[in-house]
Structures are given as C-alpha cells and as structure tokens.
Amino acid sequence: QIEKQWYQRRVAITAGILATNLPSWVFNGDAQDNELFESIFNVYDNDVRISYFPSLHRARIMFSDLDLAVACMQQLNGIDIDGHHKMRLSYVYLNYEEMQKRKKYRLRLCVDTTA
C-alpha cells in the first residue's frame, strides 16, 4: 500500500495518449493518410497534436484537456483500424521529477521574458 501511494505521487498522467500496433500507411507521409488517421482523434478534440514515430510504429496524440484524452482512450482502445490492426492506446505518463523540471523551466522563461 505504501509503495502504491509513493508511485501515485511520483507519476502523473498527461493529456497524451500513445498509440501502438499501427499500420504502416499511417507513417508513409501521405497527406490523405495522415488526415484520415488524425480525423479519428479530431472527433474528441479539434486542437489535437500528433507526433509520428515511424521507427517505433507509434504515434503520440496530445489533447488540449485530460478529460478528452480519457474519453478517447475509453472509446478507441482496441478498435480495428483497417481490418488487420487493432490499435492499442496507453496513457503518456510523466514522472514527478520531470514535472518539477518543466515547472522550473517555465517559471524561468516567464521571469526572463518579463525582466
């Protein structure tokens, strides 16, 4: 129980999802294919940003809000994309130390730009 509480304090879910088990057409760079893939997630958030990692056959989908990411995850995890590939979704986690570094960096940027 103590170890679980420590883990929960040290890790935070971001508004991002990692998509795996994707077909190769997602990564071929064709604008129509990318638009088709992105339209799956635009239903949940018009401001979605997708980063493609072709060498890993993965994509990171960043939503503007955590609730939108959760809704997408619940409804799309395991769907069949093209008759051969069931897309797997998982949350993008950020550890506590990384969150602190980012907060300090953002704070430093705010201070530097107003000075």
C-alpha positions in Angstrom: 0.0 0.0 0.0 2.8 2.4 0.8 4.6 1.7 -2.4 1.4 2.3 -4.4 0.9 5.7 -2.7 4.5 6.7 -3.4 4.1 5.7 -7.1 0.9 7.7 -7.4 2.6 10.8 -6.0 5.6 10.3 -8.3 3.7 9.8 -11.6 1.1 12.0 -13.3 -1.0 11.2 -16.3 -0.6 13.9 -19.0 -3.3 14.8 -21.6 -1.5 12.5 -24.0 -2.0 9.0 -25.4 0.5 6.7 -27.1 -0.9 4.7 -30.0 0.8 1.4 -30.9 0.1 -1.5 -33.3 -0.5 0.9 -36.1 -0.5 0.0 -39.8 2.4 1.2 -42.0 0.2 3.5 -44.0 0.0 5.8 -41.0 3.7 6.6 -41.4 4.1 6.8 -45.1 3.9 10.6 -45.1 0.9 10.8 -47.4 -1.2 13.8 -46.5 -4.5 11.9 -47.1 -3.5 9.0 -44.9 -2.4 11.4 -42.2 -5.6 13.3 -42.4 -7.6 10.1 -42.2 -5.7 8.9 -39.1 -6.0 12.3 -37.4 -9.7 12.5 -38.1 -10.2 9.6 -35.7 -8.9 11.9 -32.9 -10.3 15.2 -34.1 -13.8 13.9 -33.1 -12.6 14.3 -29.5 -10.6 17.5 -29.8 -10.1 19.9 -32.6 -6.8 21.0 -31.2 -5.2 17.6 -31.1 -1.5 17.3 -32.0 0.0 14.1 -33.3 3.7 13.2 -33.3 4.6 10.3 -35.5 7.5 7.9 -34.6 7.9 5.7 -37.7 10.8 3.6 -36.5 8.8 2.5 -33.5 5.4 2.3 -35.3 3.9 4.6 -32.7 2.2 7.9 -32.5 1.8 10.3 -29.6 -1.5 12.1 -29.5 -1.7 15.2 -27.3 -5.1 16.6 -26.4 -5.9 20.0 -25.0 -7.5 18.5 -21.9 -7.0 15.4 -19.9 -10.8 14.6 -19.9 -10.7 14.5 -23.7 -7.8 12.1 -23.6 -9.6 9.8 -21.2 -12.8 9.8 -23.3 -10.8 8.9 -26.4 -8.9 6.2 -24.6 -12.1 4.6 -23.3 -13.8 4.5 -26.7 -10.9 3.8 -29.1 -8.6 1.4 -27.3 -8.6 -1.8 -29.3 -10.5 -0.6 -32.3 -9.8 -2.2 -35.7 -8.3 0.4 -38.0 -8.0 -1.3 -41.3 -9.2 -4.9 -40.8 -5.8 -6.1 -39.8 -4.6 -3.9 -36.9 -6.2 -3.3 -33.6 -4.9 0.0 -32.3 -3.6 -0.1 -28.7 -3.7 3.0 -26.7 -1.9 3.8 -23.4 -1.6 7.0 -21.4 1.6 9.1 -21.6 3.0 9.3 -18.0 5.3 12.0 -16.7 7.3 11.3 -13.6 7.4 13.7 -10.7 11.0 14.8 -11.2 10.3 15.6 -14.9 7.2 17.7 -13.9 9.3 19.7 -11.4 12.0 20.4 -14.1 9.3 21.6 -16.5 7.7 23.8 -14.0 11.0 25.4 -13.1 11.9 25.9 -16.7 8.5 27.5 -17.5 8.9 29.8 -14.4 12.4 30.8 -15.6 11.0 31.6 -19.0 8.3 33.7 -17.5 10.7 35.6 -15.4 13.2 36.1 -18.2 10.6 37.4 -20.6 9.2 39.9 -18.2 12.5 41.2 -16.9 
